[in-house]
Amino acid sequence: MPTEEEIRKALEVVIDPELRRSIVELDMVRSVAAHDNGVVDVTVSLTTAGCPIKGHFQTAVSDAVKSLDGVTHVNVGFDVLSDDQKGELQRKLGRTSLPEGALAQVKNVICIASGKGGVGKSTLTVNLAAALAAEGKLVGALDADVWGYSIPRMLGLGAQKPKVSAERKILPLVAHDIKVMSIGFFVEEDAPVVWRGPMLHKALTQFLEDVQWGELDYLIVDLPPGTGDVSMTLAQLLPQAQFVIITTPQQTAQKVAKRSAGMAEKFKLEVVGVVENMAGFTTPGGERFQIFGEGGGQLLADELDIPLLGKIPLTMPLREQADSGTPLVVTNPDDPAAQAIRQVARGLIAMAPVELPVLQSPAPAAAPKPVGMSLPMA
Ligand code: ADP
């Protein structure tokens, strides 16, 4: 069996995504115990009990230790740094406060992904968000489809601009009980978003770190189609995110959608389900047409060995309501498409782990942090 020192050495590759340093260097590895039967117990100390990136540490610690010869199983446990230890960590990092985790109060992050555009990703994002809100959940929607943003329009937030709080945080706009942030709030309508590389990275980081999301049960993120820069940046910023892949029923579309799943896997993000959109159209006379074919969603779900969370039919009202700025699940929850989306929302709720309340010491007051200059503010 490897020694404690060797195990600690192996853990140097585990990086805290918020503090951007190794958990070993940050003194966050509380204890290590190697047993003769190949089992290793590791306890990691987190900055807050509600740390949303627990899942990331769980996988990263387990993978790092399993890479050592003789290790067959790794138990990863967690505790919380004491106030003294937090103070020590702050001194070490030369900061006046620890990031509480911009998303420390966000319980679930769900990225809505697709292999290509036009499959209904944004429509589903807003309607899923509204359906979760209707189930009594606290919901936010982040429009990360930076080049094809459409969430502001779909939620009727055309001309409004977010304000900045006294603590220098960007306040999300609110529509239909959903807190919303979009690059569309910061650029002139119809102006192309030409940001790439570092600028894009900075804007997305700000959307997560400088937006006052507050307490949320769900943050739904509308990703751009495909597997480009934005998805990768977000994957790094949101190691706790779960992916839902949207596809049309066409068997060829399913192949394209699979690439998104491949990307999520590469970043060790969890793909929790598939939603098939544009699944058939029923005429007022009751005749059913499979306009975009059938079976693609199930095929993809089977291939990825994850559930098909729903099949959303084509309905005119879904498109009309998206165009007029109110989610269909709000105006007409009984429309077949709205019903199917509400079903998906309930599936997501059923999947989320039931969390017991954790007792935690009050977080230290965060020093106001200046909002950088990459986003033109109202
Ligand atoms: P994406 O975000 O994947 O590019 P959108 O959500 O913008 O796709 O959808 C593309 C178009 O298709 C929009 O006009 C939207 O209203 C419409 N649409 C999406 N899903 C449906 C559906 N199930 N029934 C009718 N229209 C739909």
Boltz pocket constraint, residues with backbone or C-beta under 6 A from the ligand:
constraints:
  - pocket:
      binder: B
      contacts: [[A, 114], [A, 116], [A, 117], [A, 118], [A, 119], [A, 120], [A, 121], [A, 122], [A, 123], [A, 124], [A, 150], [A, 277], [A, 278], [A, 279], [A, 312], [A, 313], [A, 314], [A, 315], [A, 316], [A, 318], [A, 319], [A, 320], [A, 322], [A, 323], [A, 337]]
      max_distance: 6.0
